[in-house]
Amino acid sequence: MKIFKDLFIRYNNLNESNFYILFSNNTCLSGVVEILPGSDGGYVENSIIKEPTVEGRYTLRHNSIDLQLENGKWISWTKITDNLYQENDREIIRLTDYNLSEAFLITHQNQIQKKTEPVQHGYSVLDTGLETENIFVANWFLGNTCSYSCSYCPSYLNDGSIPWTDLEILKNFIDTLFEKKAGQKIVIEFTGGEVTLYKDYGALCSYIKSKGGVISMITNGSRTMDWWRKNVQHFDVIAFSYHTEFADRAKYLELADFLKDKVDLNCNIMAPPGKLDFCLELGEDIRKLGIYTVNLMPLIEDLEGELLPGYTQNELDVIDQFNSTTSKEPIVNKTKVISKRSDLSKVYPDGKKQKVSPPLLVSSKENTWWGWNCLSGVTQIAIDAKGDIFRGWCMVGGKIGNIGNPNLTLPDDPVLCNKELCHCHFDFYSKKEIL
């Protein structure tokens, strides 16, 4: 977990030397950077509770958390309610696990200093078409086996450390989801890893289609042309990624040409610093095939929200210019209603709307909505490779459940954002509204 200190300073003009953040991430007190599990609970690094920053061991108890300081002294924080903890018989505000209802700063003396204000962008709503079109989206990280191992991609997304889930378990969850979201148009977005490597992928998609679902997927297209010819009928929307470190340019263009009149195709070219000329040329060649739904994607470091180091401002400006001329209408447009989901707009207090895209929000460093209400979990969910379900890939709100639970309950209410940066494009499409 990252300390949110910089965000508080940036938006509240505070001096770093005179406050600490009281923060909970299911384990400890405040400013937790890393938790190292151990037999007696584990080890906490950089957990700030008093000046100076301390490190120590922690033990979770039924209604409290004990932290051992460097000098061997133990401090016990006793739980009073979900929002209050007590130190030395004094009540102090504490955040609930992952669920930020109100954010407070505390001084060295553990006194509440001030409430933080939501991030200000000038607009009051980031809107999508999910609510108005009655669409529900499940973004499903099906597995972390991949045919590529890109340098900018974290190993947990491509090292194959998590086995594929049995097909029957996946089908049972599909039954549960369609029952709970009856009456809504359900879109399943598969990501990985490389989802096409799953041996039962075609059968899984066929089952979802038989229930009236829409299949969207992200792929690097590394399977053979024969594979694509046999399976393309299962898919509705394909985000086709080009990765300069591994992809074969000629094969990419061949497959894009094949897919363009069979699915709603979006070509996303990963554009690392220093490779812009090549990426621009490839983008123009894709457009020559009659495919105008193509974007250059500025890369995010370790998927944590910050742009990969090394971009010049000119490169970012060129990427924005190229993307501003990209069409939102695929050649086929077989899922026209679903495509309205991507109508991402800033809505200003006077009612004025401005179209925007995730790459533009990232390159302009506007991908932060701290303190805003977000409909993640209500209109969208994220599912990891172990089957755990969350509101979004931000993990705000904590774990909802698991695909193996037939009695799963999904959220009805928005959640207050407590993330410094929104790093996943999928999460951008949950409607956000400033309080």
Secondary structure, DSSP 8 states (H G I E B T S, - for coil): ----HHHHHHHH---GGG-EE---SSS-SS---EEE--TTS-EEEEE-SSSS-EEEEEEE-SSEEEEE-TTS-EEEEEESSSSEEEETTEEEE---SS--S--EEE-TT--EEEE------S-SEEE-STTTTTEEEEEEEEE-B-S---TTS-GGGTB--S----HHHHHHHHHHHHHHTTTSEEEEEEEES-GGGSTTHHHHHHHHHHTT-EEEEEE---S-HHHHHHHGGG-SEEEEEE-TTT--HHHHHHHHHHHTTTSEEEEEEEE-TT-HHHHHHHHHHHHHTT---EEEEE-BGGGSSSB-TT--HHHHHHHHHHHHT--S--SS-TTHHHHGGG--EEE-TTS-EEE--HHHHHHTT----TTEEE-BTTTEEEE-TTSEEESSTT-TT-EEEETT-TT-----S-EE---S----HHHHTS-EEE-
